[in-house]
Amino acid sequence: MKFLLRHTIYAHFCAGETSFEVSRTVEALRKQGISGVMLGHGKELEVRAENFAKAGGSSTSASAAAVSNGGENATWEIDEWTKGNLETIGLTPPGAWVSIKMTGAGALTRHHLSKALPPPKEIEKAFASLVELATGKRVSLGIDAEQSHFQAGIDEWALSWAERYNRRGVPNTGGPNTNPSAQVNVDDGSYTCVYNTYQAYLKSASSRLIRDLRRARKEGFVLGVKLVRGAYLASEARHLPWSSKAETDTAYDGIAEALMRRQWIGPLKEGAREEARIVEKGFPEVSLCIATHNAASVRKALKLRQSQVEAGEKRIPMVYGQLYGMADYVTGELIGAAKAAERAAQEGARESNKGMMEVESPKVWKYLVWGTVDECAKYLVRRAEENRDAVSRTGEAREEYGRELWRRLRSVFIAGR
């Protein structure tokens, strides 16, 4: 069975088991025109039931129980999580992205998250070590969204780390032991260290973003936003998500536009009301990842970015992301747009003799995990759960793949003339 999985679903969705296999997969993506990767470690640690069985008392006693009964086990879980993430950063090409799953750090971490407590000192130390290695390679750390039971805690931790590490003009702030030769000044505006994930299918997404944007503006740091529709619909309380896909689509596209324009509009319009009551006006610096398989949302974002180029407007740092093994027609369309932009810039430069003209060339990334078949098993199960409605999308996908095939054939024909 493991052999069958290794050569079918695992090979389709995962980067490989070894550094050699991961490097080979990343290089193959680069040759296809992919700008970068979002790499995550597939291993997800089991939470021992006894660590939660003792957690019936106060937050303090519950935390103490998690440590005293998990003791060395709690430390081991965090150490294993840290080691896996450090190894992943080491495998990731410079300028790319590593995905961080906070609940993977074990029982103590999950307890603190579920109670919205501050990070344990072991997690603070571990995350600082991740930042230290990541900033030396200009690798961003994207903190994954998880079930709402943990999300309030994740949001607060992610925001506090963004406030600490996402400051323009500040050299590598990973820690006191940072190698000076590897320091990175993030003031060029293209590198943001910490991203948090916002799920547009939740009604609370816009209010959460407004809250975090206000704090970023007040404290003067860059807010890294990974915008997704959401992946935990089956496990969420029914009152939390929007009641229809159309509402989720409207929220997603509206949030994306407001962030790209850096304006309090659409779902973020409530932020404008606060503007009238405060001294620190304006919109904070934002870095954005449009993480979606929705072709319509991608096309709207591309159109808006191109209009900003033509109007001479400032554009925020932004990338597009899709899961490895999925939505290749969306990825192909983005690659085509990037190549077309490059050709247009070159042709414009030749005609004007003024150097390369400015165009919108989208950066497209693929999200993939690495590890053994056993380590990636839970990730693969989620891929199946998230795509239970795949049959209903088959017709749409088939049409999109057909258009993508025609686009590629047409480009080959034109290039050969």
C-alpha positions as CSV (number, residue, x, y, z in Angstrom):
1,M,0.0,0.0,0.0
2,K,2.8,2.4,0.9
3,F,4.5,1.7,-2.4
4,L,1.3,2.5,-4.2
5,L,0.8,5.7,-2.3
6,R,4.4,6.7,-2.9
7,H,4.0,6.5,-6.6
8,T,0.5,8.0,-7.0
9,I,-1.1,10.5,-4.6
10,Y,2.2,11.2,-2.7
11,A,4.1,11.9,-6.0
12,H,1.3,14.2,-7.2
13,F,1.1,16.4,-4.1
14,C,4.5,16.2,-2.3
15,A,8.1,17.4,-3.1
16,G,9.9,14.3,-2.0
17,E,11.4,12.5,1.0
18,T,15.1,13.7,0.8
19,S,16.9,17.0,0.1
20,F,17.9,15.6,-3.3
21,E,14.2,14.9,-4.3
22,V,13.0,18.2,-3.0
23,S,15.7,20.1,-4.9
24,R,14.8,18.2,-8.1
25,T,11.1,19.1,-7.7
26,V,11.9,22.7,-7.0
27,E,14.2,22.9,-10.1
28,A,11.5,21.3,-12.3
29,L,9.1,23.9,-11.1
30,R,11.6,26.7,-11.8
31,K,12.0,25.4,-15.4
32,Q,8.3,25.6,-15.9
33,G,8.3,29.3,-15.0
34,I,7.4,29.1,-11.3
35,S,8.8,32.1,-9.4
36,G,9.3,30.4,-6.1
37,V,8.0,27.8,-3.6
38,M,6.2,27.7,-0.3
39,L,7.7,24.6,1.4
40,G,6.4,22.9,4.5
41,H,7.4,19.9,6.5
42,G,4.8,17.2,6.3
43,K,5.3,15.8,9.8
44,E,2.5,16.6,12.2
45,L,3.0,15.5,15.8
46,E,0.3,13.6,17.6
47,V,-1.0,15.3,20.8
48,R,-1.0,12.8,23.7
49,A,-4.5,12.6,25.2
50,E,-3.2,12.6,28.8
51,N,-1.9,16.1,28.3
52,F,-5.4,17.4,27.8
53,A,-7.1,15.0,30.2
54,K,-5.5,16.9,33.0
55,A,-6.6,20.3,31.6
56,G,-9.9,20.7,33.4
57,G,-8.9,23.4,35.8
58,S,-7.7,26.9,35.4
59,S,-5.5,28.1,32.5
60,T,-2.5,28.1,34.9
61,S,-3.2,24.7,36.3
62,A,-3.9,23.3,32.9
63,S,-0.6,24.6,31.5
64,A,1.2,23.2,34.5
65,A,-0.4,19.8,33.9
66,A,0.6,19.9,30.3
67,V,4.2,20.5,31.4
68,S,4.4,18.2,34.4
69,N,2.6,15.3,32.7
70,G,4.3,16.1,29.4
71,G,7.5,17.3,31.0
72,E,10.3,16.1,28.8
73,N,7.8,15.0,26.2
74,A,6.5,18.6,25.8
75,T,10.1,19.9,25.3
76,W,10.8,17.0,22.9
77,E,7.8,17.9,20.8
78,I,8.8,21.5,20.4
79,D,12.4,20.5,19.7
80,E,11.2,18.1,17.0
81,W,9.0,20.8,15.5
82,T,11.9,23.3,15.5
83,K,14.3,20.8,14.0
84,G,11.8,20.0,11.2
85,N,11.3,23.7,10.4
86,L,15.0,24.5,10.5
87,E,15.6,21.7,8.1
88,T,12.9,23.0,5.8
89,I,14.3,26.5,5.8
90,G,17.7,24.9,4.9
91,L,16.1,23.1,1.9
92,T,14.2,26.2,0.7
93,P,15.8,28.3,-2.0
94,P,16.8,31.9,-1.1
95,G,13.9,34.3,-1.4
96,A,11.2,31.6,-1.1
97,W,8.7,30.8,1.7
98,V,8.4,28.2,4.5
99,S,5.0,27.3,5.9
100,I,4.7,27.0,9.7
101,K,2.0,24.9,11.3
102,M,1.9,26.0,15.0
103,T,-0.1,23.1,16.4
104,G,2.6,20.8,15.1
105,A,4.7,21.9,18.1
106,G,2.8,19.6,20.4
107,A,0.5,19.5,23.4
108,L,1.9,22.4,25.4
109,T,1.7,24.7,22.3
110,R,-1.8,23.6,21.5
111,H,-2.9,24.2,25.0
112,H,-1.6,27.7,25.0
113,L,-3.2,28.4,21.6
114,S,-6.6,27.0,22.6
115,K,-6.6,29.3,25.7
116,A,-5.1,32.3,23.8
117,L,-2.2,32.4,26.3
118,P,1.2,33.9,25.4
119,P,3.7,31.6,23.7
120,P,5.6,29.3,26.1
121,K,9.2,30.5,26.5
122,E,10.3,27.4,24.5
123,I,8.3,28.5,21.5
124,E,9.6,32.1,21.7
125,K,13.1,30.7,21.6
126,A,12.3,28.3,18.8
127,F,10.7,30.9,16.6
128,A,13.6,33.3,17.1
129,S,15.9,30.6,15.8
130,L,13.7,30.1,12.7
131,V,13.8,33.9,12.0
132,E,17.5,34.0,12.4
133,L,18.1,31.3,9.7
134,A,15.2,32.6,7.5
135,T,16.3,36.2,7.3
136,G,19.8,35.2,6.3
137,K,18.3,33.6,3.2
138,R,15.4,36.1,2.7
139,V,13.0,33.3,3.3
140,S,9.5,34.3,4.6
141,L,7.8,32.4,7.3
142,G,4.1,31.9,6.6
143,I,2.0,30.9,9.6
144,D,-0.8,28.6,8.5
145,A,-4.4,29.1,9.5
146,E,-6.0,26.3,11.5
147,Q,-9.3,25.5,13.2
148,S,-11.0,28.4,15.0
149,H,-10.4,26.7,18.3
150,F,-6.7,27.6,17.9
151,Q,-6.9,30.6,15.6
152,A,-7.3,33.4,18.2
153,G,-4.0,32.3,19.8
154,I,-2.3,31.9,16.5
155,D,-3.4,35.4,15.4
156,E,-2.0,37.0,18.5
157,W,1.3,35.2,18.3
158,A,1.7,35.9,14.6
159,L,0.9,39.6,15.1
160,S,3.4,40.0,17.9
161,W,6.1,38.3,15.8
162,A,5.2,40.5,12.8
163,E,5.6,43.6,15.0
164,R,9.0,42.4,16.1
165,Y,10.4,41.2,12.8
166,N,8.6,43.0,10.0
167,R,10.2,46.4,10.4
168,R,11.6,48.2,7.3
169,G,15.1,49.5,7.7
170,V,15.9,47.0,10.5
171,P,18.7,44.5,9.8
172,N,18.2,40.8,10.5
173,T,16.6,40.7,13.9
174,G,16.7,36.9,14.3
175,G,18.7,37.1,17.5
176,P,21.9,38.1,19.1
177,N,23.9,35.2,17.6
178,T,23.1,36.2,14.0
179,N,26.1,36.0,11.6
180,P,26.8,39.6,10.6
181,S,27.8,38.5,7.1
182,A,24.3,37.0,6.6
183,Q,22.4,40.1,7.8
184,V,19.6,41.3,5.6
185,N,18.3,44.9,5.5
186,V,14.6,44.6,4.8
187,D,14.2,48.2,3.8
188,D,14.1,47.5,0.1
189,G,10.4,46.8,0.5
190,S,10.5,43.4,-1.2
191,Y,11.1,41.1,1.9
192,T,8.7,40.5,4.7
193,C,9.7,37.9,7.3
194,V,6.4,36.9,9.0
195,Y,3.0,36.4,7.3
196,N,-0.2,35.4,8.9
197,T,-3.1,33.6,7.1
198,Y,-6.6,35.1,6.8
199,Q,-9.5,32.9,5.7
200,A,-12.1,34.8,3.7
201,Y,-14.8,32.2,4.3
202,L,-15.0,33.3,7.9
203,K,-17.3,36.3,8.5
204,S,-14.7,37.6,11.0
205,A,-11.9,37.8,8.5
206,S,-12.4,41.5,7.6
207,S,-12.7,42.6,11.3
208,R,-9.6,40.7,12.1
209,L,-7.7,42.3,9.3
210,I,-8.9,45.8,10.2
211,R,-7.7,45.2,13.8
212,D,-4.3,44.0,12.7
213,L,-3.9,46.7,10.1
214,R,-4.6,49.3,12.7
215,R,-2.0,47.8,15.0
216,A,0.5,47.7,12.1
217,R,-0.1,51.3,11.4
218,K,0.2,52.4,15.0
219,E,3.3,50.4,15.7
220,G,5.0,51.0,12.3
221,F,5.5,47.5,11.0
222,V,4.6,45.7,7.8
223,L,1.6,43.4,7.9
224,G,2.3,40.2,5.9
225,V,-1.1,38.8,4.7
226,K,-1.6,35.4,3.1
227,L,-5.2,35.5,1.9
228,V,-7.0,32.2,1.4
229,R,-10.6,31.2,1.1
230,G,-10.3,28.5,3.9
231,A,-9.6,24.8,4.4
232,Y,-11.5,23.9,7.6
233,L,-15.2,24.3,6.6
234,A,-16.2,20.8,7.7
235,S,-14.9,21.3,11.2
236,E,-16.1,24.9,11.8
237,A,-19.2,25.9,13.8
238,R,-22.0,26.6,11.3
239,H,-22.4,30.2,12.3
240,L,-18.7,31.2,11.6
241,P,-18.4,30.9,7.8
242,W,-20.4,32.7,5.2
243,S,-23.5,30.8,4.2
244,S,-22.7,30.7,0.4
245,K,-19.7,30.5,-1.9
246,A,-20.8,33.7,-3.5
247,E,-20.5,35.6,-0.2
248,T,-17.0,34.1,0.3
249,D,-16.0,35.1,-3.2
250,T,-17.2,38.7,-2.6
251,A,-15.3,38.8,0.7
252,Y,-12.1,37.4,-0.8
253,D,-12.1,39.7,-3.9
254,G,-13.0,42.8,-1.8
255,I,-10.3,42.2,0.8
256,A,-7.7,41.6,-1.9
257,E,-8.7,44.8,-3.7
258,A,-8.6,46.9,-0.5
259,L,-5.1,45.6,0.4
260,M,-3.7,46.1,-3.1
261,R,-5.1,49.6,-3.2
262,R,-4.1,50.2,0.4
263,Q,-7.5,51.8,1.0
264,W,-10.3,51.3,3.6
265,I,-12.8,50.1,1.1
266,G,-15.1,47.1,0.5
267,P,-15.0,44.6,3.4
268,L,-12.4,46.9,5.1
269,K,-14.5,50.1,5.0
270,E,-15.1,50.0,8.7
271,G,-11.5,50.9,9.1
272,A,-12.3,54.3,7.6
273,R,-14.6,55.2,10.4
274,E,-11.7,54.8,12.9
275,E,-9.7,57.2,10.7
276,A,-11.9,60.1,11.8
277,R,-11.2,59.5,15.5
278,I,-7.4,59.0,15.5
279,V,-4.2,60.9,15.0
280,E,-2.3,58.2,13.1
281,K,-4.1,58.3,9.8
282,G,-3.4,56.3,6.6
283,F,-2.9,52.7,5.6
284,P,0.0,50.6,6.8
285,E,2.6,48.9,4.7
286,V,1.3,45.5,3.5
287,S,2.8,42.5,1.7
288,L,0.3,40.1,0.2
289,C,0.0,36.5,-1.0
290,I,-3.0,35.8,-3.1
291,A,-3.4,32.1,-2.3
292,T,-6.3,30.8,-4.4
293,H,-7.3,28.3,-7.0
294,N,-10.1,30.6,-8.2
295,A,-9.3,31.7,-11.7
296,A,-11.8,34.7,-11.5
297,S,-10.1,36.1,-8.4
298,V,-6.6,35.8,-10.0
299,R,-7.8,37.6,-13.2
300,K,-9.3,40.4,-11.1
301,A,-6.1,40.8,-9.2
302,L,-4.0,40.8,-12.5
303,K,-6.3,43.4,-14.0
304,L,-6.1,45.7,-11.0
305,R,-2.3,45.4,-10.8
306,Q,-2.0,46.3,-14.5
307,S,-4.2,49.3,-14.1
308,Q,-2.0,50.4,-11.2
309,V,1.0,50.2,-13.5
310,E,-0.7,52.2,-16.2
311,A,-1.8,54.8,-13.7
312,G,1.7,55.0,-12.1
313,E,0.3,53.9,-8.7
314,K,2.5,52.4,-6.0
315,R,2.1,48.6,-5.8
316,I,2.5,46.5,-2.7
317,P,4.8,43.5,-2.7
318,M,2.6,40.6,-3.9
319,V,2.8,36.9,-5.0
320,Y,0.2,34.4,-6.2
321,G,0.1,30.9,-4.8
322,Q,-1.5,27.5,-5.6
323,L,-1.0,24.0,-4.1
324,Y,1.4,21.8,-5.9
325,G,-0.6,19.2,-7.9
326,M,-3.7,21.4,-8.1
327,A,-5.1,24.2,-10.2
328,D,-2.3,24.0,-12.8
329,Y,-4.4,25.8,-15.3
330,V,-4.5,28.9,-12.9
331,T,-0.7,28.6,-12.4
332,G,-0.3,28.3,-16.2
333,E,-2.3,31.4,-16.8
334,L,-0.1,33.3,-14.4
335,I,3.1,32.0,-16.0
336,G,1.7,33.1,-19.4
337,A,1.0,36.6,-18.0
338,A,4.5,36.8,-16.6
339,K,6.1,35.8,-19.9
340,A,3.8,38.2,-21.9
341,A,4.8,41.0,-19.6
342,E,8.5,40.2,-20.1
343,R,8.1,40.3,-23.9
344,A,6.2,43.5,-23.7
345,A,8.9,45.1,-21.6
346,Q,11.6,44.0,-24.0
347,E,9.7,45.2,-27.1
348,G,8.9,48.5,-25.4
349,A,12.6,49.0,-24.5
350,R,13.6,48.4,-28.1
351,E,11.1,50.8,-29.5
352,S,11.7,53.6,-27.0
353,N,15.5,53.1,-26.5
354,K,14.9,54.1,-22.9
355,G,15.5,50.9,-21.2
356,M,13.0,48.4,-19.9
357,M,9.5,49.7,-19.5
358,E,7.6,49.0,-16.3
359,V,5.0,46.2,-16.6
360,E,3.1,44.0,-14.2
361,S,4.9,40.6,-14.1
362,P,3.1,38.3,-11.7
363,K,5.1,36.2,-9.3
364,V,3.6,32.7,-9.1
365,W,4.5,30.3,-6.3
366,K,3.6,26.7,-5.6
367,Y,2.9,25.4,-2.1
368,L,4.3,21.9,-1.4
369,V,5.3,19.7,1.5
370,W,8.2,17.3,1.9
371,G,8.8,14.3,4.1
372,T,8.1,10.5,4.1
373,V,4.8,9.0,3.1
374,D,4.0,8.5,6.7
375,E,4.9,12.0,7.7
376,C,2.8,13.5,4.9
377,A,-0.2,11.2,5.5
378,K,-2.3,13.8,7.3
379,Y,-1.6,16.4,4.7
380,L,-2.7,14.0,2.0
381,V,-5.9,13.3,3.9
382,R,-6.6,17.0,4.0
383,R,-6.1,17.3,0.3
384,A,-8.8,14.6,-0.2
385,E,-11.1,16.3,2.3
386,E,-10.7,19.7,0.8
387,N,-11.5,18.4,-2.7
388,R,-14.7,16.3,-2.0
389,D,-16.5,18.7,-4.4
390,A,-14.0,18.1,-7.2
391,V,-16.5,16.2,-9.3
392,S,-18.8,19.3,-9.4
393,R,-15.8,21.4,-10.6
394,T,-14.7,18.9,-13.3
395,G,-16.5,20.7,-16.1
396,E,-15.1,24.1,-15.2
397,A,-11.6,22.7,-14.8
398,R,-11.8,20.9,-18.1
399,E,-12.7,24.1,-19.9
400,E,-9.9,26.0,-18.1
401,Y,-7.3,23.3,-19.0
402,G,-8.6,23.4,-22.6
403,R,-8.0,27.2,-22.7
404,E,-4.6,26.8,-21.2
405,L,-3.6,24.1,-23.7
406,W,-4.8,26.3,-26.6
407,R,-2.8,29.3,-25.1
408,R,0.4,27.2,-25.0
409,L,-0.1,25.8,-28.5
410,R,-0.8,29.3,-29.8
411,S,2.3,30.8,-28.2
412,V,4.5,28.0,-29.7
413,F,3.0,28.7,-33.1
414,I,3.6,32.4,-32.9
415,A,7.1,31.9,-31.7
416,G,7.9,29.7,-34.6
417,R,6.7,32.1,-37.3
